[in-house]
Amino acid sequence: MSQPTFNRPKRSLGQNFLTDANVARRIVDSLRIRPGDTVLEIGPGRGALTGFFMESGAGRVLALEKDCDLAAELAKRWPELGVVNADAMQFPWERLDRLPSVRIVGNLPYNVASPIMWDIARRATRFERAVFMVQLEVAERIVARTRTGDYGGLSVWLQSFVRAEKLFKVGPGVFHPKPKVDSAVVSFTPKPLSERPDEPERFAGFIKRLFGMRRKQLGRILGPDLSVSGREYLDSEGLGATSRPEELSPGVMYNLWKTLG
């Protein structure tokens, strides 16, 4: 089959296409595909990863592509590929729970990577593994630990739902066009349902409230909402009203929120 003719990268969609086959293979290997798995690729672009997935032995390969031109070209190149022309920012991720042994992967546009990962972690509960290429700065925030400058709301939220790991760094030279920053590949493994927050939307509001004033002390941020039981809980964790949000691990922040009711 002849190779497709692709349009130029569209800045409006944050397109930076991966061009290095070695990096592509490394990402594919990181997904740990098994025979019969369902692979969902977000933003396949020109198919740098897709070809490897089609040869991986996966039971089914799906591609979620917002760019209608690219979606059409990919469908022509791989007729057996399940192409969905849709916006990942609007996708109902809970539908993935209906599919067997799902593995999610994507070279995510920098401008929408965080909200996409935020939604997937919250709404998809049964996927086996996810591997994403994101801006290095975002990767550092995802895996950050307490009492560090990178630790923030994204760290707490994602670590509340998944076990995250930074796998390797990727330089700008493997993309077209070249971004001005480094990238990194991260992996997610979902936590069991019993370990995930209940009422996640309310918990998200609490996280945003705290990190919206991250330089202030908890007593100043929460004011009268920091009840006696809340203060006692913080004391039991070696913390207090003078502690700042970045000192609270995801588990401690969740338990504090539950204590405050």
C-alpha positions as CSV (number, residue, x, y, z in Angstrom):
1,M,0.0,0.0,0.0
2,S,1.3,3.5,-0.8
3,Q,2.3,5.7,2.0
4,P,-0.2,8.4,3.0
5,T,0.3,12.1,2.2
6,F,0.0,14.0,5.4
7,N,-0.7,17.7,5.9
8,R,1.6,19.9,7.8
9,P,1.4,19.8,11.6
10,K,-1.3,22.0,12.9
11,R,-0.3,24.4,15.7
12,S,-3.9,24.8,16.8
13,L,-3.9,21.1,17.7
14,G,-0.5,21.2,19.4
15,Q,0.8,18.6,16.9
16,N,4.5,17.5,17.3
17,F,4.9,14.2,15.4
18,L,7.3,11.6,16.7
19,T,9.8,10.7,14.0
20,D,12.3,8.4,15.7
21,A,11.5,4.6,15.3
22,N,13.7,3.7,18.3
23,V,11.8,5.9,20.7
24,A,8.6,4.6,19.2
25,R,9.6,1.0,19.8
26,R,10.6,1.9,23.4
27,I,7.2,3.4,24.1
28,V,5.5,0.4,22.6
29,D,7.6,-2.0,24.7
30,S,6.7,0.0,27.8
31,L,3.1,-0.7,27.3
32,R,3.7,-4.5,27.8
33,I,1.1,-5.7,25.3
34,R,-0.1,-9.2,25.7
35,P,-2.0,-11.3,23.1
36,G,-5.6,-10.4,23.0
37,D,-5.2,-7.0,24.6
38,T,-7.1,-3.9,23.5
39,V,-4.8,-1.0,22.7
40,L,-6.3,2.5,22.6
41,E,-3.9,5.1,21.1
42,I,-4.7,8.8,21.8
43,G,-3.6,11.1,19.1
44,P,-1.8,8.7,16.8
45,G,-0.9,11.5,14.4
46,R,1.0,10.1,11.4
47,G,1.1,6.6,12.9
48,A,4.7,6.4,14.3
49,L,3.5,4.1,17.1
50,T,0.4,2.7,15.3
51,G,2.3,0.4,13.0
52,F,4.0,-1.3,15.9
53,F,0.7,-1.8,17.6
54,M,-0.7,-3.4,14.5
55,E,2.1,-5.9,14.6
56,S,2.1,-6.4,18.4
57,G,-0.4,-9.3,18.6
58,A,-3.0,-7.1,20.3
59,G,-6.5,-8.4,19.9
60,R,-7.8,-5.0,18.9
61,V,-6.2,-1.6,18.2
62,L,-8.2,1.6,18.4
63,A,-7.1,5.1,17.5
64,L,-8.6,8.3,18.9
65,E,-7.8,11.2,16.6
66,K,-9.2,14.7,16.6
67,D,-7.8,15.7,13.3
68,C,-10.2,14.6,10.7
69,D,-7.6,14.6,7.9
70,L,-5.3,12.4,9.9
71,A,-8.1,10.1,11.0
72,A,-9.0,9.5,7.3
73,E,-5.4,8.8,6.3
74,L,-4.9,6.4,9.1
75,A,-8.0,4.5,8.2
76,K,-6.8,4.2,4.7
77,R,-3.4,3.0,5.7
78,W,-4.7,0.4,8.2
79,P,-8.2,-0.7,7.3
80,E,-8.3,-3.0,10.3
81,L,-7.5,-0.2,12.7
82,G,-10.5,1.1,14.6
83,V,-10.3,4.9,14.0
84,V,-12.5,7.2,16.1
85,N,-12.5,10.8,14.9
86,A,-13.1,12.5,18.3
87,D,-11.7,14.9,20.8
88,A,-9.9,13.2,23.7
89,M,-11.0,16.2,25.9
90,Q,-14.6,15.2,25.4
91,F,-14.3,11.4,25.3
92,P,-16.3,9.3,27.8
93,W,-13.4,7.4,29.3
94,E,-15.7,5.2,31.5
95,R,-16.6,3.3,28.4
96,L,-13.2,1.7,28.4
97,D,-14.4,-0.4,31.4
98,R,-16.5,-2.3,29.0
99,L,-13.5,-3.5,26.9
100,P,-11.2,-6.4,27.8
101,S,-7.7,-5.8,29.0
102,V,-7.3,-2.2,27.9
103,R,-3.9,-0.5,27.5
104,I,-3.9,3.2,26.8
105,V,-1.1,5.1,25.1
106,G,-0.5,8.5,23.6
107,N,1.9,11.2,22.7
108,L,-0.3,13.9,24.3
109,P,-0.3,17.5,23.1
110,Y,1.3,19.6,25.8
111,N,-1.6,22.0,26.1
112,V,-4.1,19.4,27.0
113,A,-2.1,16.5,28.5
114,S,-2.9,17.3,32.1
115,P,-6.7,17.5,31.8
116,I,-6.7,14.3,29.7
117,M,-4.7,12.4,32.2
118,W,-6.8,13.8,35.0
119,D,-10.0,12.5,33.4
120,I,-8.6,9.1,32.5
121,A,-7.4,8.5,36.0
122,R,-10.7,9.4,37.5
123,R,-13.2,7.9,35.0
124,A,-11.5,4.7,33.7
125,T,-11.1,2.1,36.4
126,R,-10.2,-1.2,34.7
127,F,-7.5,-0.5,32.3
128,E,-4.3,-2.6,32.6
129,R,-1.7,0.0,32.0
130,A,-1.3,3.5,30.4
131,V,1.9,5.0,28.9
132,F,2.0,8.7,28.0
133,M,4.6,11.0,26.5
134,V,4.2,14.5,28.1
135,Q,6.3,17.5,28.7
136,L,9.2,16.8,31.1
137,E,8.0,19.4,33.5
138,V,4.5,17.7,33.7
139,A,6.1,14.3,34.2
140,E,8.1,15.6,37.1
141,R,4.9,17.0,38.6
142,I,3.1,13.7,38.1
143,V,5.6,11.6,40.2
144,A,6.6,14.4,42.6
145,R,6.8,13.7,46.3
146,T,5.8,15.9,49.2
147,R,7.9,18.9,50.2
148,T,9.2,19.5,46.7
149,G,8.5,22.4,44.3
150,D,7.0,20.0,41.7
151,Y,4.5,18.6,44.1
152,G,1.0,20.0,43.6
153,G,-2.6,19.3,42.7
154,L,-1.8,17.2,39.7
155,S,0.5,15.0,41.8
156,V,-2.1,14.5,44.5
157,W,-4.9,13.8,42.1
158,L,-3.1,11.3,39.8
159,Q,-1.4,9.5,42.7
160,S,-4.7,9.1,44.4
161,F,-6.0,7.0,41.5
162,V,-2.9,5.4,39.9
163,R,0.7,4.3,40.6
164,A,2.8,6.6,38.4
165,E,6.3,6.1,37.2
166,K,8.6,8.2,35.1
167,L,10.2,5.9,32.6
168,F,12.6,7.9,30.4
169,K,13.4,11.3,29.1
170,V,13.0,12.2,25.4
171,G,14.8,15.2,23.7
172,P,13.2,17.5,21.2
173,G,15.1,16.2,18.2
174,V,12.8,13.2,17.7
175,F,9.8,15.3,16.9
176,H,8.6,17.3,13.9
177,P,8.4,20.2,14.5
178,K,10.9,20.2,17.3
179,P,9.4,21.5,20.6
180,K,11.3,23.9,22.7
181,V,11.3,21.7,25.8
182,D,12.2,18.1,26.7
183,S,9.6,15.4,27.0
184,A,9.3,12.3,29.2
185,V,7.4,9.0,29.1
186,V,5.3,8.1,32.2
187,S,3.4,5.0,33.0
188,F,0.2,4.5,35.1
189,T,-1.2,1.4,36.8
190,P,-4.6,1.9,38.2
191,K,-5.1,1.4,42.0
192,P,-7.8,-1.0,43.1
193,L,-11.3,0.5,43.6
194,S,-11.0,0.1,47.3
195,E,-8.0,2.5,47.4
196,R,-9.5,5.2,45.1
197,P,-11.2,8.3,46.6
198,D,-15.0,8.3,46.8
199,E,-16.8,11.4,45.8
200,P,-13.9,12.4,43.6
201,E,-15.4,15.6,42.3
202,R,-15.7,17.0,45.8
203,F,-12.2,15.8,46.6
204,A,-10.9,17.5,43.5
205,G,-12.4,20.8,44.8
206,F,-10.6,20.3,48.1
207,I,-7.3,19.7,46.3
208,K,-7.7,22.9,44.1
209,R,-8.7,24.9,47.2
210,L,-5.5,24.0,49.0
211,F,-3.1,24.3,46.1
212,G,-4.7,27.5,45.0
213,M,-3.0,29.0,48.0
214,R,-0.1,26.6,48.3
215,R,2.2,29.1,50.0
216,K,-0.2,29.7,52.9
217,Q,-0.6,27.6,56.0
218,L,-3.5,25.2,56.3
219,G,-5.1,27.2,59.1
220,R,-5.2,30.3,57.0
221,I,-6.5,28.4,53.9
222,L,-9.2,26.5,55.7
223,G,-10.1,29.0,58.5
224,P,-13.0,27.8,60.6
225,D,-13.4,24.7,58.3
226,L,-10.4,23.3,60.0
227,S,-12.3,21.6,62.9
228,V,-11.0,20.2,66.1
229,S,-11.1,16.7,64.6
230,G,-9.1,18.0,61.6
231,R,-6.5,19.5,63.9
232,E,-6.2,16.3,65.9
233,Y,-5.8,14.3,62.7
234,L,-3.0,16.6,61.5
235,D,-1.3,16.2,64.9
236,S,-1.5,12.5,64.6
237,E,0.4,12.7,61.3
238,G,3.1,15.0,62.7
239,L,1.6,18.0,61.0
240,G,-0.6,21.0,62.1
241,A,-2.4,24.1,61.2
242,T,0.9,25.8,60.3
243,S,1.7,23.1,57.7
244,R,1.4,23.9,54.1
245,P,-0.4,21.9,51.4
246,E,2.9,20.5,49.9
247,E,3.6,18.7,53.1
248,L,0.5,16.5,52.8
249,S,0.8,13.2,51.0
250,P,-2.2,12.2,48.8
251,G,-3.4,9.8,51.5
252,V,-3.1,12.4,54.3
253,M,-4.9,15.0,52.2
254,Y,-7.7,12.6,51.4
255,N,-8.1,11.6,55.0
256,L,-8.1,15.2,56.2
257,W,-10.8,16.0,53.7
258,K,-12.9,13.1,54.9
259,T,-12.3,14.1,58.6
260,L,-13.5,17.6,57.8
261,G,-16.6,16.2,56.2
